Amino acid sequence: MTTADTAAHTAATSGPGPQRKPHTLGSRMRQALKGDKSLAYALVIPAFLLVGFFAVYPFVIAVWNSLSYVDLYTGERTFVGLQNFKDTITDPFVLAATWRSVIWTASNMVLQVLIGVIVAMLLNAPLRGRRVARALVLVPYMVPAIVAALIFQYMFNDVTGVVNYVMQTVGVIDEPLGWLSNPDLIMITIVLVNVWKYSPFFTIIVLARLQSIPHDLYEAVSIDGGSWWHRFTTVTLPSIIPVVLAGSLFRTIWTAYDFDIPFLLSGGGGPSGSAITMPLAIRSLAFEQLQYGQASALAIYASLLLAVIAAYYLWQMRKSRQKMG
């Protein structure tokens, strides 16, 4: 057999070779996502884009505005450096609003934590009707802020409010109080309404933690002769502290930036501006006094202050975790 015949025979018996399939877009994506790292990047990138667009970009714009004088009518910006920050920290209006914000945030956090923990412990106890109570305790948290504000405006009305009527009936007060018209009472009223609405947040998270504590720990303390106070201080309290700190971190930030309840109940700031907190001051500077640069500077100040508070909470959470194990 000649060489040509051998080549023809080989080609005839071997048949056509395997054909390579063309790479489609779907196959290339599947191949790229085979690795765990590539899949992780693909899942995280959309979240980064959203955070960048809704958080980082507005913050950068706020920093730019804080360093400029912004004309809201023409949109022109004039660079003024740190002048807005200097004017902000020396403005009596801003200083008063900052002090009110500190009182507002601190009083809300103390009351919300105390009420939330107490109610959670009651709902965790073997009492009759606790399932119904667990459902009812969520009602304030689910009520929209505008609805809650309208309800409490009627309840705290000077003339027709049910609060004054009940307090006069039982003899607590002799004459109606101006809960929302008296500069000395309006902040107390708004704090009470805010505590009523957001205390269920701590009730939910603390109750969830209480239900996950092993009963063996309580039995061990009881065997050693410990009372209910020892069970609380040695088992319950150390277990709920990390949860309370985590919840306080979020609620402190949310409370400091609360705008709806203070604005709706005070009608924009209350009598003589006695209920103007930092968020309301930012609004007033930007849209009433047309000091957009100072409003941005005040927002930057608030962000830095809350960042320091958040760092403190995280430090306390780390300490509590180290103590637990």
C-alpha positions in Angstrom: 0.0 0.0 0.0 1.4 3.3 -1.0 1.7 6.3 1.3 -1.3 8.0 -0.4 -3.5 4.9 0.1 -2.4 4.8 3.8 -3.4 8.4 4.4 -6.7 7.9 2.7 -7.4 4.8 4.7 -6.5 6.6 8.0 -8.8 9.5 7.2 -11.7 7.2 6.3 -11.5 5.1 9.4 -10.8 7.9 11.9 -13.8 10.0 10.9 -14.2 13.6 11.5 -12.5 15.0 14.6 -14.5 16.6 17.5 -15.8 20.0 16.7 -15.3 22.7 19.3 -18.6 24.4 20.3 -18.7 28.2 20.0 -18.5 30.1 23.2 -21.9 31.8 24.0 -22.4 34.6 26.4 -24.2 32.3 28.9 -21.4 29.7 28.8 -18.7 32.4 29.4 -20.7 33.8 32.4 -21.1 30.3 33.9 -17.4 29.6 33.4 -16.5 33.0 35.1 -18.8 32.3 38.0 -17.5 28.8 38.7 -15.1 30.0 41.4 -16.4 31.0 44.8 -14.5 34.3 44.7 -16.0 35.3 41.4 -19.5 34.5 42.6 -18.9 36.5 45.7 -17.8 39.5 43.7 -20.8 39.2 41.4 -23.2 39.2 44.4 -21.5 42.0 46.3 -20.9 44.5 43.4 -24.6 45.4 43.1 -24.7 46.2 46.8 -21.6 48.4 46.5 -23.1 50.2 43.6 -26.3 50.9 45.6 -24.4 52.1 48.7 -22.2 54.3 46.5 -25.1 55.9 44.8 -27.4 56.4 47.8 -24.8 56.9 50.6 -21.3 57.8 49.4 -22.3 60.1 46.5 -24.7 62.3 48.7 -22.0 62.5 51.4 -19.4 63.7 48.9 -21.9 66.3 47.7 -22.6 67.4 51.2 -18.9 67.8 51.9 -18.6 69.9 48.7 -21.5 72.0 49.6 -20.2 72.5 53.2 -17.1 74.1 51.7 -19.0 76.5 49.4 -21.6 79.2 49.4 -24.5 77.8 47.4 -27.0 80.0 45.7 -30.2 78.0 45.6 -31.7 80.2 42.9 -28.9 80.1 40.4 -27.1 76.9 41.6 -23.8 78.7 41.6 -21.1 77.7 44.2 -18.4 79.9 45.7 -15.6 78.2 47.6 -15.4 79.5 51.1 -13.3 76.9 52.8 -14.1 76.2 56.4 -16.1 79.4 56.9 -19.4 77.4 57.0 -18.1 75.2 59.8 -17.0 78.2 61.8 -20.3 80.0 61.4 -22.2 76.8 62.3 -20.4 76.2 65.6 -20.8 79.8 66.7 -24.5 80.1 65.7 -26.7 80.2 68.9 -29.6 78.7 66.9 -27.4 75.7 65.9 -25.9 75.3 69.4 -29.4 75.3 71.0 -30.6 72.7 68.4 -27.5 70.5 69.1 -28.2 70.6 72.9 -31.8 69.6 72.3 -30.7 66.7 70.1 -28.4 65.4 72.8 -31.2 65.5 75.3 -33.7 64.0 72.8 -31.4 61.1 71.9 -30.2 60.3 75.4 -33.7 60.4 77.0 -35.1 58.3 74.1 -32.4 55.7 74.4 -32.6 55.3 78.2 -36.4 55.0 78.2 -36.6 52.8 75.1 -34.0 50.3 76.5 -35.6 50.2 80.0 -39.1 49.7 78.7 -38.1 47.3 76.0 -36.1 45.1 78.4 -38.9 45.1 81.0 -41.6 44.3 78.5 -39.5 41.6 76.9 -38.9 39.9 80.3 -42.6 40.0 81.0 -43.5 38.5 77.6 -40.9 35.8 78.2 -42.4 34.8 81.6 -45.0 32.0 81.7 -48.0 34.2 82.0 -51.5 33.8 80.6 -52.2 35.6 77.4 -48.6 36.3 76.5 -49.1 35.2 72.9 -51.8 37.9 72.4 -49.6 40.4 74.2 -46.6 39.6 71.9 -48.8 40.4 68.9 -50.2 43.6 70.5 -46.8 44.9 71.5 -45.8 45.3 67.8 -48.7 47.6 67.0 -46.9 50.9 67.9 -43.9 49.9 65.8 -46.1 49.2 62.8 -48.2 52.4 63.0 -46.9 55.0 60.4 -45.4 58.1 61.9 -47.9 60.4 60.3 -50.8 58.4 61.8 -49.2 58.3 65.2 -48.6 62.1 65.1 -52.2 62.8 64.2 -53.6 60.6 66.9 -51.4 62.1 69.6 -52.1 65.6 68.4 -55.8 65.0 69.3 -54.9 63.2 72.5 -52.6 66.1 73.7 -54.9 68.9 72.6 -55.2 71.6 75.2 -59.0 71.8 75.0 -60.4 68.5 73.7 -57.5 66.2 74.4 -58.2 63.0 76.3 -54.9 63.2 78.3 -55.9 66.4 80.0 -59.4 65.1 80.6 -58.2 61.9 82.3 -55.6 63.7 84.4 -58.1 66.3 85.6 -60.7 63.6 86.3 -58.3 61.7 88.6 -57.1 64.9 90.2 -53.5 64.9 88.9 -53.8 68.4 87.4 -56.2 71.3 88.2 -56.3 72.9 84.7 -55.4 71.7 81.2 -51.8 71.7 80.2 -50.4 72.8 76.9 -48.6 69.6 76.0 -47.8 70.9 72.5 -48.0 74.6 73.0 -45.9 75.1 76.2 -42.2 75.4 75.4 -41.4 73.7 78.7 -43.6 70.6 77.9 -43.4 70.0 74.2 -40.0 68.2 74.2 -41.2 65.9 77.0 -44.4 65.2 75.0 -42.5 64.4 71.8 -40.1 62.1 73.7 -43.0 60.2 75.2 -44.6 59.7 71.8 -41.3 58.5 70.3 -40.7 56.1 73.1 -44.2 54.7 72.7 -43.6 54.1 69.0 -40.1 52.6 69.1 -39.7 50.7 72.4 -41.1 47.6 70.7 -37.9 47.5 68.7 -35.9 46.6 71.8 -38.7 44.3 73.0 -38.5 42.2 69.9 -34.7 41.8 69.9 -34.4 41.2 73.6 -37.2 38.7 73.6 -35.6 36.8 70.8 -32.4 36.7 72.8 -34.1 35.6 76.0 -35.8 32.7 74.3 -32.4 31.4 73.1 -30.8 31.3 76.6 -30.3 27.6 77.7 -32.5 26.8 80.7 -29.5 24.7 82.1 -27.8 28.0 83.1 -30.8 29.1 85.2 -31.0 25.6 86.8 -27.3 25.7 87.7 -27.7 29.1 89.5 -30.8 27.8 91.3 -29.0 24.6 92.4 -26.2 26.8 93.9 -28.9 28.6 95.9 -29.1 31.8 93.8 -32.2 34.0 93.9 -34.0 35.6 90.9 -31.6 38.5 91.2 -28.6 36.3 90.9 -30.2 34.6 87.9 -30.7 38.0 86.3 -27.3 39.4 87.0 -25.3 36.2 86.2 -27.3 34.8 83.3 -29.9 37.1 81.8 -28.0 40.4 81.9 -24.7 39.2 80.4 -26.7 37.4 77.7 -28.8 40.4 76.6 -26.1 43.1 76.8 -24.6 42.4 73.4 -28.1 42.5 71.8 -29.0 45.7 73.6 -25.7 47.3 72.5 -26.3 46.3 68.9 -29.8 47.6 69.0 -28.7 50.8 70.7 -26.2 51.4 68.0 -28.9 51.5 65.3 -31.5 53.3 67.4 -29.1 56.0 68.5 -28.4 56.8 64.8 -32.0 56.6 63.8 -33.2 58.7 66.8 -30.6 61.4 66.3 -31.8 61.7 62.7 -35.5 61.4 63.6 -37.4 64.0 61.6 -41.0 62.9 61.2 -42.3 62.7 64.8 -40.6 65.9 66.0 -41.6 67.8 62.9 -45.2 66.6 62.8 -46.0 67.0 66.4 -44.2 70.4 66.8 -45.5 71.8 63.5 -42.0 72.5 62.3 -40.3 73.4 65.6 -42.8 74.2 68.3 -43.4 77.5 70.1 -40.3 79.8 69.8 -38.4 77.0 68.2 -38.4 75.0 71.5 -38.6 71.6 69.8 -36.0 72.2 67.0 -33.5 69.4 67.0 -30.5 69.0 64.7 -32.5 67.5 61.7 -35.0 70.3 61.9 -32.2 72.8 62.2 -30.7 71.5 59.0 -34.0 71.9 57.3 -34.4 75.4 58.6 -30.9 76.5 57.6 -31.3 75.1 54.1 -34.8 76.0 53.1 -35.9 78.8 55.4 -32.6 80.7 55.9 -31.2 79.6 52.5 -27.9 78.8 54.1 -27.3 75.6 52.2 -23.6 75.5 53.0 -24.1 75.8 56.7 -26.8 73.2 56.6 -24.4 70.8 54.9 -21.7 71.7 57.5 -24.1 70.9 60.3 -24.9 67.5 58.6 -21.2 66.7 58.5 -20.8 67.6 62.1 -23.7 65.3 63.0 -22.2 62.5 60.9 -18.8 62.8 62.6 -20.4 62.8 66.1 -22.5 59.8 65.4 -19.4 58.0 63.9 -17.7 58.5 67.3 -20.7 57.2 69.2 -20.9 54.2 66.8 -17.2 53.5 67.5 -17.9 53.5 71.2 -20.8 51.1 70.9 -18.7 48.7 68.8 -15.9 48.9 71.4 -18.4 48.0 74.1 -19.8 45.2 72.1 -16.3 43.8 71.6 -15.7 43.9 75.3 -19.0 42.2 76.2 -18.2 39.4 73.7 -14.8 38.9 75.2 -16.2 38.6 78.7 -18.7 36.0 77.5 -16.1 33.8 76.1 
